[in-house]
Amino acid sequence: YIIFSDLMIMWNNISTMGSIMTIFFSLMFITIMMDMIISKRKMIFIIKSNNKEGKMNIPTLNHSNLENPYMFHK
């Protein structure tokens, strides 16, 4: 059994607090995500976009979406 010096006990306590905070915030994140999935809330804002993925709210099935190419001259 290893006995730590007094300096190591301080770092051990800091590490323990970090582990407890990580577990707590992970559980809080999972709870928030489950609440969002169960309640099926609507989006607060809608992203205005000109591309097809933004208009259909789903990605296209293939890479054949034709959009107007823009040419920039310096």
N, CA, C and O atoms as a Tripos MOL2 file, in Angstrom:
@<TRIPOS>MOLECULE
protein
  296   295    74     0     0
PROTEIN
NO_CHARGES

@<TRIPOS>ATOM
      1 N           0.8460   -1.1700    0.0000 N.3       1 TYR1
      2 CA          0.0000    0.0000    0.0000 C.3       1 TYR1
      3 C           0.8900    1.2320    0.0000 C.2       1 TYR1
      4 O           1.8110    1.3420    0.8100 O.2       1 TYR1
      5 N           0.6080    2.1730   -0.9270 N.am      2 ILE2
      6 CA          1.4620    3.3490   -1.0740 C.3       2 ILE2
      7 C           0.9100    4.4890   -0.2240 C.2       2 ILE2
      8 O          -0.2870    4.7730   -0.2570 O.2       2 ILE2
      9 N           1.7700    5.1270    0.5220 N.am      3 ILE3
     10 CA          1.3830    6.2830    1.3280 C.3       3 ILE3
     11 C           1.8910    7.5300    0.6110 C.2       3 ILE3
     12 O           3.0860    7.6550    0.3440 O.2       3 ILE3
     13 N           0.9770    8.4540    0.3000 N.am      4 PHE4
     14 CA          1.3440    9.6750   -0.3980 C.3       4 PHE4
     15 C           1.8210   10.7250    0.5950 C.2       4 PHE4
     16 O           1.4290   10.7270    1.7620 O.2       4 PHE4
     17 N           2.6700   11.6120    0.1090 N.am      5 SER5
     18 CA          3.0620   12.7450    0.9430 C.3       5 SER5
     19 C           1.9200   13.7630    0.9560 C.2       5 SER5
     20 O           0.9370   13.6040    0.2320 O.2       5 SER5
     21 N           2.0490   14.7920    1.7680 N.am      6 ASP6
     22 CA          0.9860   15.7880    1.8840 C.3       6 ASP6
     23 C           0.7410   16.5300    0.5760 C.2       6 ASP6
     24 O          -0.3950   16.9140    0.2960 O.2       6 ASP6
     25 N           1.7750   16.7390   -0.2270 N.am      7 LEU7
     26 CA          1.5840   17.3950   -1.5240 C.3       7 LEU7
     27 C           0.7260   16.5480   -2.4550 C.2       7 LEU7
     28 O          -0.1170   17.0850   -3.1720 O.2       7 LEU7
     29 N           0.9230   15.2630   -2.4560 N.am      8 MET8
     30 CA          0.1630   14.3850   -3.3320 C.3       8 MET8
     31 C          -1.3030   14.2780   -2.9130 C.2       8 MET8
     32 O          -2.1650   14.0490   -3.7610 O.2       8 MET8
     33 N          -1.5980   14.4390   -1.6410 N.am      9 ILE9
     34 CA         -2.9870   14.3680   -1.1760 C.3       9 ILE9
     35 C          -3.7960   15.5210   -1.7560 C.2       9 ILE9
     36 O          -4.9630   15.3410   -2.1050 O.2       9 ILE9
     37 N          -3.1910   16.7090   -1.8650 N.am     10 MET10
     38 CA         -3.8960   17.8440   -2.4580 C.3      10 MET10
     39 C          -4.2530   17.5500   -3.9140 C.2      10 MET10
     40 O          -5.3830   17.7980   -4.3350 O.2      10 MET10
     41 N          -3.2970   17.0210   -4.6890 N.am     11 TRP11
     42 CA         -3.5670   16.7110   -6.0880 C.3      11 TRP11
     43 C          -4.5510   15.5490   -6.2080 C.2      11 TRP11
     44 O          -5.3300   15.4990   -7.1600 O.2      11 TRP11
     45 N          -4.5280   14.6260   -5.2700 N.am     12 ASN12
     46 CA         -5.4830   13.5270   -5.2660 C.3      12 ASN12
     47 C          -6.8970   14.0610   -5.0370 C.2      12 ASN12
     48 O          -7.8420   13.5960   -5.6750 O.2      12 ASN12
     49 N          -7.0510   15.0280   -4.1390 N.am     13 ASN13
     50 CA         -8.3660   15.6220   -3.8970 C.3      13 ASN13
     51 C          -8.8620   16.3920   -5.1170 C.2      13 ASN13
     52 O         -10.0480   16.3350   -5.4440 O.2      13 ASN13
     53 N          -7.9690   17.1110   -5.7900 N.am     14 ILE14
     54 CA         -8.3530   17.8320   -7.0050 C.3      14 ILE14
     55 C          -8.7810   16.8500   -8.0860 C.2      14 ILE14
     56 O          -9.7680   17.0910   -8.7820 O.2      14 ILE14
     57 N          -8.0600   15.7570   -8.2350 N.am     15 SER15
     58 CA         -8.4110   14.7400   -9.2210 C.3      15 SER15
     59 C          -9.7460   14.0850   -8.8980 C.2      15 SER15
     60 O         -10.5390   13.8140   -9.7990 O.2      15 SER15
     61 N          -9.9960   13.8330   -7.6290 N.am     16 THR16
     62 CA        -11.2610   13.2350   -7.2170 C.3      16 THR16
     63 C         -12.4220   14.1710   -7.5160 C.2      16 THR16
     64 O         -13.4630   13.7260   -7.9990 O.2      16 THR16
     65 N         -12.2590   15.4630   -7.2360 N.am     17 MET17
     66 CA        -13.3150   16.4360   -7.5280 C.3      17 MET17
     67 C         -13.5730   16.5160   -9.0320 C.2      17 MET17
     68 O         -14.7220   16.6360   -9.4570 O.2      17 MET17
     69 N         -12.5140   16.4510   -9.8380 N.am     18 GLY18
     70 CA        -12.6840   16.4630  -11.2880 C.3      18 GLY18
     71 C         -13.4350   15.2420  -11.7770 C.2      18 GLY18
     72 O         -14.2630   15.3470  -12.6820 O.2      18 GLY18
     73 N         -13.1610   14.0880  -11.1960 N.am     19 SER19
     74 CA        -13.8690   12.8660  -11.5860 C.3      19 SER19
     75 C         -15.3430   12.9360  -11.2090 C.2      19 SER19
     76 O         -16.2100   12.5310  -11.9830 O.2      19 SER19
     77 N         -15.6200   13.4510  -10.0180 N.am     20 ILE20
     78 CA        -17.0140   13.5790   -9.5790 C.3      20 ILE20
     79 C         -17.7610   14.5670  -10.4700 C.2      20 ILE20
     80 O         -18.9120   14.3220  -10.8330 O.2      20 ILE20
     81 N         -17.1150   15.6860  -10.8300 N.am     21 MET21
     82 CA        -17.7560   16.6690  -11.7050 C.3      21 MET21
     83 C         -18.0040   16.0890  -13.0890 C.2      21 MET21
     84 O         -19.0410   16.3640  -13.6930 O.2      21 MET21
     85 N         -17.0720   15.2910  -13.6030 N.am     22 THR22
     86 CA        -17.2480   14.6740  -14.9160 C.3      22 THR22
     87 C         -18.4400   13.7270  -14.9160 C.2      22 THR22
     88 O         -19.2440   13.7480  -15.8470 O.2      22 THR22
     89 N         -18.5620   12.9120  -13.9010 N.am     23 ILE23
     90 CA        -19.6990   11.9920  -13.8050 C.3      23 ILE23
     91 C         -21.0030   12.7710  -13.6860 C.2      23 ILE23
     92 O         -21.9870   12.4300  -14.3420 O.2      23 ILE23
     93 N         -21.0240   13.8130  -12.8550 N.am     24 PHE24
     94 CA        -22.2300   14.6100  -12.6600 C.3      24 PHE24
     95 C         -22.6620   15.2910  -13.9550 C.2      24 PHE24
     96 O         -23.8380   15.2370  -14.3150 O.2      24 PHE24
     97 N         -21.7230   15.9340  -14.6630 N.am     25 PHE25
     98 CA        -22.0770   16.6370  -15.8860 C.3      25 PHE25
     99 C         -22.4240   15.6720  -17.0130 C.2      25 PHE25
    100 O         -23.2300   16.0150  -17.8780 O.2      25 PHE25
    101 N         -21.8440   14.4870  -17.0290 N.am     26 SER26
    102 CA        -22.2330   13.4840  -18.0230 C.3      26 SER26
    103 C         -23.6680   13.0300  -17.7930 C.2      26 SER26
    104 O         -24.4370   12.8980  -18.7450 O.2      26 SER26
    105 N         -24.0310   12.7920  -16.5420 N.am     27 LEU27
    106 CA        -25.4150   12.4170  -16.2380 C.3      27 LEU27
    107 C         -26.3760   13.5550  -16.5480 C.2      27 LEU27
    108 O         -27.4830   13.3140  -17.0290 O.2      27 LEU27
    109 N         -25.9700   14.7870  -16.2820 N.am     28 MET28
    110 CA        -26.8130   15.9350  -16.5920 C.3      28 MET28
    111 C         -27.0010   16.0730  -18.1050 C.2      28 MET28
    112 O         -28.1010   16.3850  -18.5620 O.2      28 MET28
    113 N         -25.9430   15.8450  -18.8850 N.am     29 PHE29
    114 CA        -26.0350   15.9120  -20.3420 C.3      29 PHE29
    115 C         -26.9750   14.8370  -20.8760 C.2      29 PHE29
    116 O         -27.8070   15.1160  -21.7390 O.2      29 PHE29
    117 N         -26.8500   13.6120  -20.3730 N.am     30 ILE30
    118 CA        -27.7270   12.5250  -20.8120 C.3      30 ILE30
    119 C         -29.1720   12.8320  -20.4510 C.2      30 ILE30
    120 O         -30.0740   12.5570  -21.2420 O.2      30 ILE30
    121 N         -29.4120   13.4020  -19.2610 N.am     31 THR31
    122 CA        -30.7650   13.7570  -18.8490 C.3      31 THR31
    123 C         -31.3550   14.8250  -19.7600 C.2      31 THR31
    124 O         -32.5200   14.7280  -20.1470 O.2      31 THR31
    125 N         -30.5770   15.8320  -20.1040 N.am     32 ILE32
    126 CA        -31.0620   16.8910  -20.9860 C.3      32 ILE32
    127 C         -31.3690   16.3310  -22.3680 C.2      32 ILE32
    128 O         -32.3900   16.6810  -22.9600 O.2      32 ILE32
    129 N         -30.5020   15.4690  -22.8890 N.am     33 MET33
    130 CA        -30.7450   14.8850  -24.2130 C.3      33 MET33
    131 C         -31.9880   14.0010  -24.2160 C.2      33 MET33
    132 O         -32.7690   14.0380  -25.1660 O.2      33 MET33
    133 N         -32.1780   13.2120  -23.1720 N.am     34 MET34
    134 CA        -33.3740   12.3680  -23.0890 C.3      34 MET34
    135 C         -34.6350   13.2240  -22.9800 C.2      34 MET34
    136 O         -35.6650   12.8760  -23.5590 O.2      34 MET34
    137 N         -34.5710   14.3320  -22.2510 N.am     35 ASP35
    138 CA        -35.7130   15.2300  -22.1370 C.3      35 ASP35
    139 C         -36.0680   15.8300  -23.4920 C.2      35 ASP35
    140 O         -37.2450   15.9540  -23.8300 O.2      35 ASP35
    141 N         -35.0480   16.2050  -24.2710 N.am     36 MET36
    142 CA        -35.3010   16.7700  -25.5930 C.3      36 MET36
    143 C         -35.9000   15.7340  -26.5280 C.2      36 MET36
    144 O         -36.7760   16.0580  -27.3290 O.2      36 MET36
    145 N         -35.4400   14.4930  -26.4370 N.am     37 ILE37
    146 CA        -35.9680   13.4390  -27.3040 C.3      37 ILE37
    147 C         -37.4000   13.0930  -26.9250 C.2      37 ILE37
    148 O         -38.2450   12.9070  -27.8010 O.2      37 ILE37
    149 N         -37.6820   13.0040  -25.6350 N.am     38 ILE38
    150 CA        -39.0140   12.6110  -25.1840 C.3      38 ILE38
    151 C         -40.0350   13.7140  -25.4450 C.2      38 ILE38
    152 O         -41.1470   13.4240  -25.8860 O.2      38 ILE38
    153 N         -39.6820   14.9720  -25.1830 N.am     39 SER39
    154 CA        -40.6650   16.0510  -25.3070 C.3      39 SER39
    155 C         -40.8750   16.4910  -26.7500 C.2      39 SER39
    156 O         -41.8900   17.1230  -27.0440 O.2      39 SER39
    157 N         -39.9570   16.1820  -27.6610 N.am     40 LYS40
    158 CA        -40.0460   16.5200  -29.0850 C.3      40 LYS40
    159 C         -40.3560   18.0010  -29.2800 C.2      40 LYS40
    160 O         -41.3200   18.3600  -29.9580 O.2      40 LYS40
    161 N         -39.5430   18.8410  -28.6890 N.am     41 ARG41
    162 CA        -39.7410   20.2790  -28.7990 C.3      41 ARG41
    163 C         -39.4270   20.7600  -30.1980 C.2      41 ARG41
    164 O         -38.6120   20.1720  -30.9080 O.2      41 ARG41
    165 N         -40.0970   21.8550  -30.5880 N.am     42 LYS42
    166 CA        -39.8290   22.4510  -31.8840 C.3      42 LYS42
    167 C         -38.5710   23.2990  -31.7940 C.2      42 LYS42
    168 O         -38.1330   23.6850  -30.7100 O.2      42 LYS42
    169 N         -38.0040   23.5780  -32.9600 N.am     43 MET43
    170 CA        -36.8050   24.4000  -33.0010 C.3      43 MET43
    171 C         -37.1530   25.8330  -32.6440 C.2      43 MET43
    172 O         -38.2050   26.3410  -33.0320 O.2      43 MET43
    173 N         -36.2690   26.4770  -31.9070 N.am     44 ILE44
    174 CA        -36.5000   27.8660  -31.5220 C.3      44 ILE44
    175 C         -36.2600   28.7930  -32.7100 C.2      44 ILE44
    176 O         -36.9720   29.7830  -32.8740 O.2      44 ILE44
    177 N         -35.2850   28.4890  -33.5240 N.am     45 PHE45
    178 CA        -34.9780   29.3280  -34.6710 C.3      45 PHE45
    179 C         -34.8310   28.4480  -35.9000 C.2      45 PHE45
    180 O         -34.5310   27.2580  -35.7960 O.2      45 PHE45
    181 N         -35.0410   29.0380  -37.0480 N.am     46 ILE46
    182 CA        -34.9020   28.3300  -38.3180 C.3      46 ILE46
    183 C         -33.7230   28.9490  -39.0600 C.2      46 ILE46
    184 O         -33.6340   30.1690  -39.2010 O.2      46 ILE46
    185 N         -32.8410   28.1110  -39.5200 N.am     47 ILE47
    186 CA        -31.6730   28.5950  -40.2480 C.3      47 ILE47
    187 C         -32.0910   28.8640  -41.6890 C.2      47 ILE47
    188 O         -32.5560   27.9620  -42.3870 O.2      47 ILE47
    189 N         -31.9250   30.0950  -42.1250 N.am     48 LYS48
    190 CA        -32.2550   30.4630  -43.5010 C.3      48 LYS48
    191 C         -31.0590   30.1170  -44.3790 C.2      48 LYS48
    192 O         -29.9440   30.5830  -44.1410 O.2      48 LYS48
    193 N         -31.2990   29.3050  -45.3810 N.am     49 SER49
    194 CA        -30.2090   28.8830  -46.2370 C.3      49 SER49
    195 C         -30.6930   28.8300  -47.6750 C.2      49 SER49
    196 O         -31.8750   28.6050  -47.9310 O.2      49 SER49
    197 N         -29.7850   29.0350  -48.6040 N.am     50 ASN50
    198 CA        -30.1330   28.9950  -50.0160 C.3      50 ASN50
    199 C         -29.8360   27.6490  -50.6640 C.2      50 ASN50
    200 O         -30.2340   27.4220  -51.8060 O.2      50 ASN50
    201 N         -29.1580   26.7640  -49.9740 N.am     51 ASN51
    202 CA        -28.8390   25.4940  -50.6080 C.3      51 ASN51
    203 C         -29.9820   24.4920  -50.4420 C.2      51 ASN51
    204 O         -30.8940   24.7020  -49.6410 O.2      51 ASN51
    205 N         -29.9230   23.4230  -51.1930 N.am     52 LYS52
    206 CA        -31.0260   22.4580  -51.2050 C.3      52 LYS52
    207 C         -31.1770   21.7120  -49.8890 C.2      52 LYS52
    208 O         -32.2960   21.4000  -49.4820 O.2      52 LYS52
    209 N         -30.0710   21.4220  -49.2170 N.am     53 GLU53
    210 CA        -30.1660   20.7280  -47.9370 C.3      53 GLU53
    211 C         -30.9080   21.5750  -46.9140 C.2      53 GLU53
    212 O         -31.6580   21.0470  -46.0930 O.2      53 GLU53
    213 N         -30.7010   22.8790  -46.9630 N.am     54 GLY54
    214 CA        -31.3740   23.7660  -46.0260 C.3      54 GLY54
    215 C         -32.8560   23.8920  -46.3160 C.2      54 GLY54
    216 O         -33.6560   24.0440  -45.3940 O.2      54 GLY54
    217 N         -33.2330   23.8300  -47.5830 N.am     55 LYS55
    218 CA        -34.6480   23.9600  -47.9410 C.3      55 LYS55
    219 C         -35.4170   22.6780  -47.6520 C.2      55 LYS55
    220 O         -36.5760   22.7320  -47.2410 O.2      55 LYS55
    221 N         -34.7850   21.5260  -47.8610 N.am     56 MET56
    222 CA        -35.4840   20.2550  -47.6580 C.3      56 MET56
    223 C         -35.3510   19.7340  -46.2320 C.2      56 MET56
    224 O         -36.0700   18.8090  -45.8530 O.2      56 MET56
    225 N         -34.4520   20.3020  -45.4300 N.am     57 ASN57
    226 CA        -34.1750   19.8800  -44.0570 C.3      57 ASN57
    227 C         -33.6210   18.4630  -43.9470 C.2      57 ASN57
    228 O         -33.5290   17.9200  -42.8460 O.2      57 ASN57
    229 N         -33.2540   17.8650  -45.0630 N.am     58 ILE58
    230 CA        -32.6100   16.5530  -45.0690 C.3      58 ILE58
    231 C         -31.5020   16.5840  -46.1170 C.2      58 ILE58
    232 O         -31.5940   17.3580  -47.0690 O.2      58 ILE58
    233 N         -30.4750   15.7800  -45.9760 N.am     59 PRO59
    234 CA        -29.4530   15.7360  -47.0170 C.3      59 PRO59
    235 C         -29.9760   15.0360  -48.2720 C.2      59 PRO59
    236 O         -30.8620   14.1850  -48.1980 O.2      59 PRO59
    237 N         -29.4200   15.4040  -49.4110 N.am     60 THR60
    238 CA        -29.8300   14.7580  -50.6550 C.3      60 THR60
    239 C         -29.3130   13.3260  -50.6850 C.2      60 THR60
    240 O         -28.3600   12.9840  -49.9840 O.2      60 THR60
    241 N         -29.9440   12.5000  -51.4970 N.am     61 LEU61
    242 CA        -29.5830   11.0880  -51.5390 C.3      61 LEU61
    243 C         -28.2560   10.8430  -52.2520 C.2      61 LEU61
    244 O         -27.5410    9.8940  -51.9300 O.2      61 LEU61
    245 N         -27.9330   11.6860  -53.2050 N.am     62 ASN62
    246 CA        -26.6680   11.5060  -53.9100 C.3      62 ASN62
    247 C         -26.0090   12.8670  -54.0990 C.2      62 ASN62
    248 O         -26.5320   13.8920  -53.6610 O.2      62 ASN62
    249 N         -24.8730   12.8600  -54.7480 N.am     63 HIS63
    250 CA        -24.1170   14.0990  -54.9200 C.3      63 HIS63
    251 C         -24.4120   14.7410  -56.2660 C.2      63 HIS63
    252 O         -23.5060   15.2780  -56.9030 O.2      63 HIS63
    253 N         -25.6390   14.6940  -56.7000 N.am     64 SER64
    254 CA        -25.9780   15.2560  -57.9980 C.3      64 SER64
    255 C         -26.7200   16.5760  -57.8740 C.2      64 SER64
    256 O         -27.3110   17.0320  -58.8530 O.2      64 SER64
    257 N         -26.7110   17.1950  -56.7220 N.am     65 ASN65
    258 CA        -27.4340   18.4510  -56.5870 C.3      65 ASN65
    259 C         -26.6960   19.5440  -57.3550 C.2      65 ASN65
    260 O         -25.5080   19.7850  -57.1380 O.2      65 ASN65
    261 N         -27.4080   20.1850  -58.2350 N.am     66 LEU66
    262 CA        -26.8220   21.1990  -59.0960 C.3      66 LEU66
    263 C         -27.0990   22.5730  -58.4970 C.2      66 LEU66
    264 O         -28.2530   22.9890  -58.3890 O.2      66 LEU66
    265 N         -26.0710   23.2530  -58.1200 N.am     67 GLU67
    266 CA        -26.2050   24.6020  -57.6020 C.3      67 GLU67
    267 C         -25.4020   25.5320  -58.4900 C.2      67 GLU67
    268 O         -24.4570   25.1130  -59.1580 O.2      67 GLU67
    269 N         -25.7820   26.7820  -58.4910 N.am     68 ASN68
    270 CA        -25.1030   27.7450  -59.3350 C.3      68 ASN68
    271 C         -23.6890   27.9860  -58.8280 C.2      68 ASN68
    272 O         -23.4960   28.3960  -57.6830 O.2      68 ASN68
    273 N         -22.7030   27.7320  -59.6780 N.am     69 PRO69
    274 CA        -21.3300   28.0120  -59.2410 C.3      69 PRO69
    275 C         -21.0580   29.5140  -59.3170 C.2      69 PRO69
    276 O         -21.5510   30.1950  -60.2160 O.2      69 PRO69
    277 N         -20.3000   30.0060  -58.4030 N.am     70 TYR70
    278 CA        -19.9320   31.4130  -58.3910 C.3      70 TYR70
    279 C         -18.4530   31.5370  -58.7230 C.2      70 TYR70
    280 O         -17.6240   30.7590  -58.2520 O.2      70 TYR70
    281 N         -18.1460   32.5300  -59.5410 N.am     71 MET71
    282 CA        -16.7630   32.7540  -59.9160 C.3      71 MET71
    283 C         -16.3310   34.1050  -59.3520 C.2      71 MET71
    284 O         -16.9760   35.1250  -59.5920 O.2      71 MET71
    285 N         -15.2670   34.0980  -58.6250 N.am     72 PHE72
    286 CA        -14.7720   35.3240  -58.0270 C.3      72 PHE72
    287 C         -13.4960   35.7440  -58.7350 C.2      72 PHE72
    288 O         -12.5830   34.9400  -58.9270 O.2      72 PHE72
    289 N         -13.4440   36.9940  -59.1150 N.am     73 HIS73
    290 CA        -12.2510   37.5430  -59.7620 C.3      73 HIS73
    291 C         -11.6070   38.5430  -58.8300 C.2      73 HIS73
    292 O         -12.2930   39.3160  -58.1610 O.2      73 HIS73
    293 N         -10.2880   38.5270  -58.7890 N.am     74 LYS74
    294 CA         -9.5690   39.5070  -57.9640 C.3      74 LYS74
    295 C          -9.2590   40.7380  -58.7640 C.2      74 LYS74
    296 O          -8.6570   41.6780  -58.2440 O.2      74 LYS74
@<TRIPOS>BOND
     1     1     2 1
     2     2     3 1
     3     3     4 2
     4     3     5 am
     5     5     6 1
     6     6     7 1
     7     7     8 2
     8     7     9 am
     9     9    10 1
    10    10    11 1
    11    11    12 2
    12    11    13 am
    13    13    14 1
    14    14    15 1
    15    15    16 2
    16    15    17 am
    17    17    18 1
    18    18    19 1
    19    19    20 2
    20    19    21 am
    21    21    22 1
    22    22    23 1
    23    23    24 2
    24    23    25 am
    25    25    26 1
    26    26    27 1
    27    27    28 2
    28    27    29 am
    29    29    30 1
    30    30    31 1
    31    31    32 2
    32    31    33 am
    33    33    34 1
    34    34    35 1
    35    35    36 2
    36    35    37 am
    37    37    38 1
    38    38    39 1
    39    39    40 2
    40    39    41 am
    41    41    42 1
    42    42    43 1
    43    43    44 2
    44    43    45 am
    45    45    46 1
    46    46    47 1
    47    47    48 2
    48    47    49 am
    49    49    50 1
    50    50    51 1
    51    51    52 2
    52    51    53 am
    53    53    54 1
    54    54    55 1
    55    55    56 2
    56    55    57 am
    57    57    58 1
    58    58    59 1
    59    59    60 2
    60    59    61 am
    61    61    62 1
    62    62    63 1
    63    63    64 2
    64    63    65 am
    65    65    66 1
    66    66    67 1
    67    67    68 2
    68    67    69 am
    69    69    70 1
    70    70    71 1
    71    71    72 2
    72    71    73 am
    73    73    74 1
    74    74    75 1
    75    75    76 2
    76    75    77 am
    77    77    78 1
    78    78    79 1
    79    79    80 2
    80    79    81 am
    81    81    82 1
    82    82    83 1
    83    83    84 2
    84    83    85 am
    85    85    86 1
    86    86    87 1
    87    87    88 2
    88    87    89 am
    89    89    90 1
    90    90    91 1
    91    91    92 2
    92    91    93 am
    93    93    94 1
    94    94    95 1
    95    95    96 2
    96    95    97 am
    97    97    98 1
    98    98    99 1
    99    99   100 2
   100    99   101 am
   101   101   102 1
   102   102   103 1
   103   103   104 2
   104   103   105 am
   105   105   106 1
   106   106   107 1
   107   107   108 2
   108   107   109 am
   109   109   110 1
   110   110   111 1
   111   111   112 2
   112   111   113 am
   113   113   114 1
   114   114   115 1
   115   115   116 2
   116   115   117 am
   117   117   118 1
   118   118   119 1
   119   119   120 2
   120   119   121 am
   121   121   122 1
   122   122   123 1
   123   123   124 2
   124   123   125 am
   125   125   126 1
   126   126   127 1
   127   127   128 2
   128   127   129 am
   129   129   130 1
   130   130   131 1
   131   131   132 2
   132   131   133 am
   133   133   134 1
   134   134   135 1
   135   135   136 2
   136   135   137 am
   137   137   138 1
   138   138   139 1
   139   139   140 2
   140   139   141 am
   141   141   142 1
   142   142   143 1
   143   143   144 2
   144   143   145 am
   145   145   146 1
   146   146   147 1
   147   147   148 2
   148   147   149 am
   149   149   150 1
   150   150   151 1
   151   151   152 2
   152   151   153 am
   153   153   154 1
   154   154   155 1
   155   155   156 2
   156   155   157 am
   157   157   158 1
   158   158   159 1
   159   159   160 2
   160   159   161 am
   161   161   162 1
   162   162   163 1
   163   163   164 2
   164   163   165 am
   165   165   166 1
   166   166   167 1
   167   167   168 2
   168   167   169 am
   169   169   170 1
   170   170   171 1
   171   171   172 2
   172   171   173 am
   173   173   174 1
   174   174   175 1
   175   175   176 2
   176   175   177 am
   177   177   178 1
   178   178   179 1
   179   179   180 2
   180   179   181 am
   181   181   182 1
   182   182   183 1
   183   183   184 2
   184   183   185 am
   185   185   186 1
   186   186   187 1
   187   187   188 2
   188   187   189 am
   189   189   190 1
   190   190   191 1
   191   191   192 2
   192   191   193 am
   193   193   194 1
   194   194   195 1
   195   195   196 2
   196   195   197 am
   197   197   198 1
   198   198   199 1
   199   199   200 2
   200   199   201 am
   201   201   202 1
   202   202   203 1
   203   203   204 2
   204   203   205 am
   205   205   206 1
   206   206   207 1
   207   207   208 2
   208   207   209 am
   209   209   210 1
   210   210   211 1
   211   211   212 2
   212   211   213 am
   213   213   214 1
   214   214   215 1
   215   215   216 2
   216   215   217 am
   217   217   218 1
   218   218   219 1
   219   219   220 2
   220   219   221 am
   221   221   222 1
   222   222   223 1
   223   223   224 2
   224   223   225 am
   225   225   226 1
   226   226   227 1
   227   227   228 2
   228   227   229 am
   229   229   230 1
   230   230   231 1
   231   231   232 2
   232   231   233 am
   233   233   234 1
   234   234   235 1
   235   235   236 2
   236   235   237 am
   237   237   238 1
   238   238   239 1
   239   239   240 2
   240   239   241 am
   241   241   242 1
   242   242   243 1
   243   243   244 2
   244   243   245 am
   245   245   246 1
   246   246   247 1
   247   247   248 2
   248   247   249 am
   249   249   250 1
   250   250   251 1
   251   251   252 2
   252   251   253 am
   253   253   254 1
   254   254   255 1
   255   255   256 2
   256   255   257 am
   257   257   258 1
   258   258   259 1
   259   259   260 2
   260   259   261 am
   261   261   262 1
   262   262   263 1
   263   263   264 2
   264   263   265 am
   265   265   266 1
   266   266   267 1
   267   267   268 2
   268   267   269 am
   269   269   270 1
   270   270   271 1
   271   271   272 2
   272   271   273 am
   273   273   274 1
   274   274   275 1
   275   275   276 2
   276   275   277 am
   277   277   278 1
   278   278   279 1
   279   279   280 2
   280   279   281 am
   281   281   282 1
   282   282   283 1
   283   283   284 2
   284   283   285 am
   285   285   286 1
   286   286   287 1
   287   287   288 2
   288   287   289 am
   289   289   290 1
   290   290   291 1
   291   291   292 2
   292   291   293 am
   293   293   294 1
   294   294   295 1
   295   295   296 2
@<TRIPOS>SUBSTRUCTURE
     1 TYR1         2 RESIDUE 1 A TYR
     2 ILE2         6 RESIDUE 1 A ILE
     3 ILE3        10 RESIDUE 1 A ILE
     4 PHE4        14 RESIDUE 1 A PHE
     5 SER5        18 RESIDUE 1 A SER
     6 ASP6        22 RESIDUE 1 A ASP
     7 LEU7        26 RESIDUE 1 A LEU
     8 MET8        30 RESIDUE 1 A MET
     9 ILE9        34 RESIDUE 1 A ILE
    10 MET10       38 RESIDUE 1 A MET
    11 TRP11       42 RESIDUE 1 A TRP
    12 ASN12       46 RESIDUE 1 A ASN
    13 ASN13       50 RESIDUE 1 A ASN
    14 ILE14       54 RESIDUE 1 A ILE
    15 SER15       58 RESIDUE 1 A SER
    16 THR16       62 RESIDUE 1 A THR
    17 MET17       66 RESIDUE 1 A MET
    18 GLY18       70 RESIDUE 1 A GLY
    19 SER19       74 RESIDUE 1 A SER
    20 ILE20       78 RESIDUE 1 A ILE
    21 MET21       82 RESIDUE 1 A MET
    22 THR22       86 RESIDUE 1 A THR
    23 ILE23       90 RESIDUE 1 A ILE
    24 PHE24       94 RESIDUE 1 A PHE
    25 PHE25       98 RESIDUE 1 A PHE
    26 SER26      102 RESIDUE 1 A SER
    27 LEU27      106 RESIDUE 1 A LEU
    28 MET28      110 RESIDUE 1 A MET
    29 PHE29      114 RESIDUE 1 A PHE
    30 ILE30      118 RESIDUE 1 A ILE
    31 THR31      122 RESIDUE 1 A THR
    32 ILE32      126 RESIDUE 1 A ILE
    33 MET33      130 RESIDUE 1 A MET
    34 MET34      134 RESIDUE 1 A MET
    35 ASP35      138 RESIDUE 1 A ASP
    36 MET36      142 RESIDUE 1 A MET
    37 ILE37      146 RESIDUE 1 A ILE
    38 ILE38      150 RESIDUE 1 A ILE
    39 SER39      154 RESIDUE 1 A SER
    40 LYS40      158 RESIDUE 1 A LYS
    41 ARG41      162 RESIDUE 1 A ARG
    42 LYS42      166 RESIDUE 1 A LYS
    43 MET43      170 RESIDUE 1 A MET
    44 ILE44      174 RESIDUE 1 A ILE
    45 PHE45      178 RESIDUE 1 A PHE
    46 ILE46      182 RESIDUE 1 A ILE
    47 ILE47      186 RESIDUE 1 A ILE
    48 LYS48      190 RESIDUE 1 A LYS
    49 SER49      194 RESIDUE 1 A SER
    50 ASN50      198 RESIDUE 1 A ASN
    51 ASN51      202 RESIDUE 1 A ASN
    52 LYS52      206 RESIDUE 1 A LYS
    53 GLU53      210 RESIDUE 1 A GLU
    54 GLY54      214 RESIDUE 1 A GLY
    55 LYS55      218 RESIDUE 1 A LYS
    56 MET56      222 RESIDUE 1 A MET
    57 ASN57      226 RESIDUE 1 A ASN
    58 ILE58      230 RESIDUE 1 A ILE
    59 PRO59      234 RESIDUE 1 A PRO
    60 THR60      238 RESIDUE 1 A THR
    61 LEU61      242 RESIDUE 1 A LEU
    62 ASN62      246 RESIDUE 1 A ASN
    63 HIS63      250 RESIDUE 1 A HIS
    64 SER64      254 RESIDUE 1 A SER
    65 ASN65      258 RESIDUE 1 A ASN
    66 LEU66      262 RESIDUE 1 A LEU
    67 GLU67      266 RESIDUE 1 A GLU
    68 ASN68      270 RESIDUE 1 A ASN
    69 PRO69      274 RESIDUE 1 A PRO
    70 TYR70      278 RESIDUE 1 A TYR
    71 MET71      282 RESIDUE 1 A MET
    72 PHE72      286 RESIDUE 1 A PHE
    73 HIS73      290 RESIDUE 1 A HIS
    74 LYS74      294 RESIDUE 1 A LYS
